[in-house]
Amino acid sequence: MKAGPILVIPAFEIGRGGGHLIRSLTLVRDLRFLDREAYLYLPDIPGERVDPDYRWDITDFVASFDSAWMIDTRQRPEEKKWDLIIVDRFKVSPEEFRLWSAWGPLMGLDEGGPRRDDFDFLLDLLPGPPGYSPPNITSPDLLPLPKNRRSSFFTPPYAGQGSVPEDTPAPFKVLISFGAEDPAGLSLSAAQALVNPRVELTLLLGGLNTKTADPQVPAEYMGIRVLKKTGELREKLAGYELLVTHFGLTAFEALHARVPVLLVAPGPYHEKLGRRGGFVSAGIGKKGIKQLARFVYKKNRLDPPKIYKIAAASEKIARRYNLDGGQRQNLSSFLRDVTPMLPSVCPVCGGGGCRDHRVLARFPRRTYRSCPRCGMVYMLRLSKPSIKYETDYFFGEYKQQYGKTYLEDFSNLVRMGKIRLRRIQSLLSRPEEKMLLDLGCAYGPFLTAARDGGFSPVGMDPAEDAIRYVRDELGFSAFQGLFPELPPEFQNHSFDVITLWYVIEHFEDPRRALREINCLLKPGGVLAFATPSFGGISGLKSRKKFLEKSPSDHWTLWQPCRCGKILDSFGFKVKKILITGHHPERFPLVGPFLTKKTGWAYCFFYWISVVFGLGDTFEVYAVKKAEGE
């Protein structure tokens, strides 16, 4: 299946800086070069003052950008089926969020607005401030990073903390850049504050800079070399020994190029970001400019200890965010193959829009929400999980979890199946009719137990090797497929029992699966399933760790207390819920000390787990209701 188009929405208004726009332009261009259909969205927003040059003169920032890759309101983007909408606007308003959330899956890129928590996915390329909800990924190493790099952050003779010789062979090169727009107007005053005969100063005035004290600054001004355009700045950073800038994309590009970074913040927000990130900062605005020279000079001479401190801090940040080595993957290659998988409503009860459902946790490539109507916890993914239900799933992965392969555990699984069948038989209204369908039958242990119990069992599983084993070695009727897609043999067929042992959580659309099960069951027939419990001791102890360890193909996380109401809405009446999977060693505080399963303490906490229903798995036995019931 071919991946669909991606829409990138940048911050483009005057006063929002040029970084978001340049990054979005670069992303669309690079995705296109990787054969992924992508567009840049530049709408006409009523009431906003948009400078025509600011909006359309984009080739100054990114070479080879084709205007055919842009889309606006005239092309009705709301009617196009977007695989992913990437919003790079810094702070999205509630009105914007409501509009774009109707178009497709939303990913916030360094998002800091009031609807941050409601995005389907959050990707922070730059570390956010304290108090921000955690993103799915924080990864500055996904930025478009420079290929040209210095050999070290420390430049001789400034690498040590001694004095600088008078006969320094080359001037110390400093670059001053406050972005494409510099809305706080810091560029020229920062350069003037650092004028020194032993320093070669280069001032970059961005193409959108309208607040410089003198917009007609010549190419050479007070001994300062002034540049108006540089193409892609990142590849020129390695030619300097120090960068003076604000917290943003250029600062992290410089870290990868091994260029020490000294910040001056345009406001308190950027100052907070910079200091939290570990950068050396001279301060905020004009006050920071006045302090700037004190961070580089001592008595109007370069001060090696201060330069060393800036370089050491920069090197430490680069190591923290994996910017000290070669780039393995950038943002465009990361996003090239994404095909988000998420429901528009609760996948179980169909209630509400999913973006009105609270986000419980975020991890790389997946997000968990909770439906306020039915309480179901469900997963959203950036792409389909790589798990395939083939031989290795039942052997390598099963052995890794249980210490033996599926077939080595076969006799134990048959024994457990016979216990479950006794519970099922007690609920059958017509015990003489025993047609049973086991969904996710694997290599057939429950089919074996069912045959021994007098049932006529049929199996279904997506694994071809498992179905072949069930047919050829065990002699059962079995069909390969991924329920609720049914093989032709199931048409006009009905069963007395349908079972799903640790299968129901694997359905991307459990609503459809439960409806199909109801259609296949005779009135009074039994539905029985087992599944992990989000209400067990592991989920109660640490919701985040439980979700983090949850397998990547578990789309829903069930709780015993929620099952009755959910199944009732699909035409089932729950008769019995059995809490299983009791593990006293997982209790907080006391768990690590419960090493002996025969000890009194272990037995006591096992009893606690049973009494209070704290097991990490559970089984449900329900009966299909008759018409009108």
N, C-alpha and C positions, 0 to 999 in steps of 0.2 A: 504494500500500500504506500503510495507516494505521499510524502509529507506535504501539508498544506502551507499557505503563505503566512508570513510573520509581518505584523505591523509594528513599527517603532514610532512612539510619540515623544518628541523631545520638548524641553523647555526652550521657547523661541522668543518670548517677549523681551523687550528692552528692559534692562535692569536685572535679568536673571543670569547674566554671565554667558560666556560662549562655550564653556566646557561641556554642558549637557548636549548642546546642539552638535558640536564637533564629534563627540563620542557617538551620538546616534547616527550621524552621517557615515562615520567610519564603519559602524556595525552593519548598516544596510549594504554599503559597498562591499564589505568583506563577505557577508552572507551570499550576496549575488555572485561573487567570484568563486564561492564554494557550491554553486548551483542550487542554492536554496532561495526560493522566491521570497523577496522581502521588499517592503515599501516604507518610506518616511512620510509620516502624516503631519502636514502643516496647515491646520485649519484657519479660517477667518473667524475669530472669536468676537461676537458682538460686544462693543464697549471697550475692547482692548485696543491700544494704540500700537500698531505693528508697522515698523519702518520697512518699506518695500525692499530696500537693499539688505536689511538684516534678514529678511525672510528668504529672498531668492538668490542673493549673491553668495553662493555656497562653494563655488569652485576654488575660492581663495583658501579655504580651510582643508578641503579634501580633494585631492587630484582624482580625475577620472570619474567624477560623480555624474550620473546621467539623470536629467530632469524627468525622464520616463519612470524613474524609480520613486517619484514622489506622488502622493495622492492627497486630495483635499475633499471638502464637503461636496463639491460638484460631482465627484465620482461616486458618491453615496457609499462610503466604506461600511456603513452599517448593514448593507445587503450582501457583503462578501463574507464567506465562511473563513474566519481566521483561525489558524491552529494555535497562535499565541499572540498576545498583544503586550509588547514591552513598553512600559511607561517610565520615561526618564525625565521627569519634570520636577524633581526635588521635593515638592509638596503638592500633592493632588488635592483639589477641592472636592467636597462631597458631591457637588453637581457633576464635575468631570467623572468621578468614579462611577456614579449611577449611569451616566451615558455610555462609557466605554465597557462597563461590566456586562452590558447587554450584547456586546459584539463578540465576545469570546473569552477564553482564559486570560487572566491578567497577571503579569509579572511586574512587580515594582522594582526599579533599579535605583538603589540608594534612596529609597523613598522615605520621607520624613514627615508626611502630612497626617491629618487626623484619621484617614482611613487606612493607614499602614497595616494594621492588624487584619484587615478584611481582604487583602490581596491573596490570590490563590498561592502565589509563590513570591518570595522576597529574595533578591540577590543584592547583597551589599558588596560592591567592589571596593569601596572605601569604608573603613571601620566607622560605625555610628557612635553617637554620644551615649553616655550613661542613661539608663531609663528606657532606651529603645527596646522593643520586643525583639527577641532573637530572630534573625533571618533564616532561610533555608541554608544559605551559603554566605560566608564572608571570605572573599578571595581576591585581594588586590592583584594576585599573579595572573588573573584573567584579563587584566587591562591590556590594550595594545602597547606592548613594551618595546623599548628601543633595542635595535640589534647592535648599535655602536655602544661599547662599554669601556670604562676605564679599568685599569688593572687593580686598583685599590681605591678605597675611600680616602686614604691618607697620602697627601702629595708631598714629596720631599721638596724643600727641607722642613716642611711643616708637619711631617709625620710624627716627629717626637715632640717633646714639650720644652725643648731648649730654646735658645734665642735664634732669631733669623739673621743669617750673615748679611753684612752690608752689601756684598757683591753678589746678591741673588741673581742667577743667570737669566731668569725670565720673570716677567710680572705675574702676579697672582690674578687669575682670571675669574671674574665674578659676573654671573648673569642675573639680571633682575627681570622678572616676568610675573605679572599679576593677571594673566588670563587674557582672553580675546576682548573682554569688555572693561575689566577693572572698574566696576561700578563705584567703588569707594575712592577712586582717584589717588592711589598710593604710588603709582609707578615712578613718576618723575621725582617726587620728594624723597623716595627711598634711594634713588640713584644719587641725588645731590648729597644725601647724608653720608654716602660712602666714598665720595670723591677723595682720592689719595694718589700721590705720584707713584707709589709702588704697586698700585692696583689697576688692572685693566678692566674697566667697567663696560658692560654691554647692557643696554636697556632695550627690551622688546616691548613695543607698543602694539597691542592687539588690534586687529582690523576693525573691531567694534568699539574701540576705546574713544569715548566722547567726553570723558571727565578729566582728562589730563590738564594740568594747569595751563599749559601752552600747547594747543593742538598742532601748531605749526613748528614743532621742535625739529631742527635740522638734523642731518645725518651725523654731525659731530657737534656736541653741545657741552661746554664746560669740561672738556676732556672725556666726555661720555660718548661712547659709540652707540648710536640710536638706530634700531632696526624697526621697520614698519611691517615687514612680512618675512617669514622664514620658511614657508612651506610647512612640512610636518616638523615641529620643534623637537620632538623626542629624539630624532637622530642626530641633533646638533648638541645635545646636552653634554655628551662626553668630552667636549672641548673646553669645559669649564671646571674650576676647582671648587666653586661654591655657587649654589642657587639660592636666591632670595625670592620668596613667593608666599602665597597663602596656602592653607590646607586644600588640596584638590588633586586632580589627575596629574598635573605636571610634577607635583612633589613626589608622587609614587613612581612616576616614570624616571625621575632623577635617581631615586633609590636603586632602581634596577641598573641604571647606568653607572652606579657607584659614585654619584656626585653628592657631597654633603649638602643638606638642606637646612636653611634658616628661615623661619616663618615670621611674617607680620600679618596679623589677622585683620580682615576688614570689619569684623564685629565680634561680639561675645560668643556667638554660636561657633564660628570657625576657630576661635581661640580655644574653646572647650574641646572641639574635635582634635585640634593639633596637640594639645597637652595630653589628652587621653591616649593619643597614638604614640606618644613618647618623643615627639619632635622638640627641638629647642626653639622657643618663640621669644621674639623681642617685645611682644605685647600687641595691643589693639590699636588700629588706626593711627592717627597723628602722634599719639603718645608712644606707640610702638616705633614709629619712624624716628622720634627723638632719641630712643634708646638703642637704635640699630647699631650705630658705630661702636657702642660700648661692648657689643658682642663679638666684634672683629678686631678692634684696635685697642692699643694701650699707648697713651701719649702720642697719638697720631701715627703709630707704627703697628704693623701687623702683630698680633699677639698669638704665638703658636699654641699655648695651652687652651685658649678659647676656641681656636680653629680645630684643635684636636678633639675638644669636647663635642663640638657639632658633628665632626666626622664619626666619632665613636657612637653617638646617639643614633645617627643615620644608619650606621652598619647594624646596630642592634635591631632597629625597626625592620630593615631589609631581611634579616634572618627570621624574625618573627613571622613575617608574611610571605616567606618563600620567594623573596625577590633577589636573593643573593646568587642563585644558580641560573641555568638556562631556562627559557620559557618552554614548558611542556605543552600547554594548551592555552589559547586565548578565548575571548568571549564568543567570537563568531564560530569557532570550531566546537565550542561547548554547546552552542545553541543550534548548530546545523541540523542535527538529527532529532531534536525534541519534537514529540507529538503528544502534548499533554492529554492525560486521561482523567477526567473529572466529571461528575454528574452536575446537572444544573439544579437539581433538587435532591433531597435526601434519597439515597438509593434503596432504602427500605420502606419508608412510609410515604415518600413523595412530597413531604411537607416543606414549604417555603423555598426561597432561593438559597443556594448553598452559601452565598456570601453574607447571608444573615445568620449563618451558623458559626458559633464560636470556634476559633482556632485553638486547639489544645497544645499542639507542638509542631515544630518544623525541623526537618532534617534534609540533608542533601537529596534532591530529586523527589521528596515527598512531604506532604502536609496532611495533618489530621484535624478534622472538624468533628463537632458534636451536634447532632440534631436536637433542638430544644423540644420538639414535639414527641418523638419516640425514644430519645436518649441514645440512639445508635451513634457509635464512633466510627467514622469511615475515612478512607485514605484517598488523597488526590496525588497523582504522580505526574512528573514531567515527561516520562516516557514509559513504555511498557516494560515490566520487569523481564530480565533476561532468563529467568527460570523456565526450563522446559521439563515437562513431566515425562521424562524418559528414564532409561535404565539407571543413570547416575543419581537421579532424584531418590530412588528407592534403595540404592546401595551405598554410594559414597556419602551423600548428604544424610541419609538415615543413620548410617553407622557412626558418622561424626556426632550425631545428637544422642543416639541410644547405645552406642558401643557395639552394635552388631548390625548386620545387613537385614533387610526386610525379610528375606527368606530364612535367615538364621533365627529370626524372631517369630517365624510362622506359627509354631505350635502354641506359643504364648498368646498370639493374636487370636487364634482359634478358640482358646480357652476363654478369653475375654468376650469373644463373640457369643459363646454359648450362654454366658451370664446375661448379656444384653437381650438375647432372644427370649429368655424366661420372662423378662419384664414386658417384652412386646407381646408374647402370647397371652399374658394376663389381661391385655387390653383389647384383644380381638373379639368382636361380637360374634363372628362366625369362624370358630377355630378350624373347621374342616377346609376352609378356603385359604390357601397359603401361598399365593403368588407373591414373590418378594423381588424388589428391584434394589440393588445396592449401587448407588451412584458413587463413583470414585472407588471402585472395587479393588484397584491395584492388582496384586497377584493372587487374590481370592481367598484370604483366610476367613472372612465373614461369610462368603458364599459356601465354604466348606462347613462352617458351623451351622448355617441355615439348612443345608442338605441333611446334615446329621439330625437336625431338629424336625425333620418332616416337611420342610418347605420346598417349593419349586423355585430356585433362585435364578435370577438373571443379573448380569453385571454390566456396567458401563464405565469406561475410563478413557482419558485422552492418550494414555501411553500405549503405543502399538505393541511393544515388547511384553507388557503386562497382559494385554488382551490375548496375545498369542499363547502365553503360558497358561492362562485360565482356560482357553479352549482346548489346546493340545495336550497339556499335562493333567489338568483337573477335569476336563470333559464338560465344562459348564457352557451354557449359552451366554455369550458376552459380545458387546459391541463397542467399537472404538468411536469416541466422540467427546465433545465438550458440552455438557449439559448447560443450558436448556435447549441447545440445538439437538433435535431428536433424529435418529435414523428412521428410515421408512418402516422398519419392522415394528416400531412402537406405535404406529398410527392405529387408532381405534382399539388400543390395548389398555387394560386397566389392571391395577395391582392392589393387593390387600395390605402390603407393607412397602414403604420406601425408606431406605436408610441412607444416611450421609455421615460417615465417621471422619471427622476433621476435614470436611469438604465445604460446608456452607460458607465459611469465611473466604474461600477462594473465588466466589462468584463476584464478578464485577457488577452484575445487575441482580442482586438477590430478590428484588421484587418480582422480576419476571420468572426467576427460578421457582419461587414459592407458589406463584400462580400456576405454573406448569405442573408442579408436584400435586397441587390440589386437583387439577384436571385428570391426572393419571391415577389418582387414588379412588377407590370405591368409597361410598359413604360408610362411615364407621371404620375406615382403614386407618392404619397407624403410620405416622411420621415420626422417625426417631433420628436424632443426630447428636454428635458431640462436637465441641468447639472450645478453643481457649477462652478463659474468663477474664474480662477486663476488671471484674469486681473481686478478683482473688487477692491474695496477700501481696503478690508481686506488683499488681496494678495499684493497690492501696499504698504500698510502701514508697513507690516512685513511679508516678504516671509517666514521666518523661523517659525513664530508663526502660519501662515496659514497652512503650511505643517504639523506642529506638531499636530494641531487640526484636520487635515484631517482624516476622518474615515479610519480604518485599512483595509477596503475592497474597497477603491477607488483606482484603479490601474492606472488610467490616470486622469490628471487635464487639462481641456480644457480652451481655451481662445477664445473669440469671433472673434478676428482679424485673427486667424489661421484656422477657420473652412472652409472658402470658398475653399482654396487651398487643404486642406485635403479631403473634401468630393468630390471635383472635380476629384481627383485621383481614387475614387471608383465609378464614374459614376453618380454623383449627382450634380445638380446645385442649389446653395443656393438662395432662393428667399427672405427670410426675417430672420433677427436676431433681437430678442427683448431682451433688457437688463432688467432684473428683480431683485428683492431682494435688493432694495435701503434702506440703513440704515445710515442716517446721524449721528446717535449716534456712529458709528464706525470710523468716521473721526478722524485723529490725532489732538491733541491739543483742538479742539473745541467740540469733541464728548461728553465728560463727562458732558458738560454744556447743551446739547440738550435733556433735560428730558421731556419737554412738546411737544407732537407731533402736537399740534395746534398752537404753538408759531411761530412767524415770522422767528426766526433764524432757527428753524427746517425746516420750509417750504423752506427757502432760500437754505439751504444745500441739501435738497431733490432735488430741481431744479438743483443744481450744479451736483448732482449725475446722474440725468437723462440726462442732456445735454452732459456730458462728458463720459457717459456709465460706471459709476463706481459701478453698482450693483454687488452683490456677486453671482448672478445666471443669467442664460440667456436661451432663447429658440431659437431653430433653426428650420426653415421650408425649406425643400429642395424638389426638384422634380427629379425623375429618368430621366436621359437623354435618348433620343432615340438612336438607333444604328447609329453610324457614326457622332453623334452630338458632 
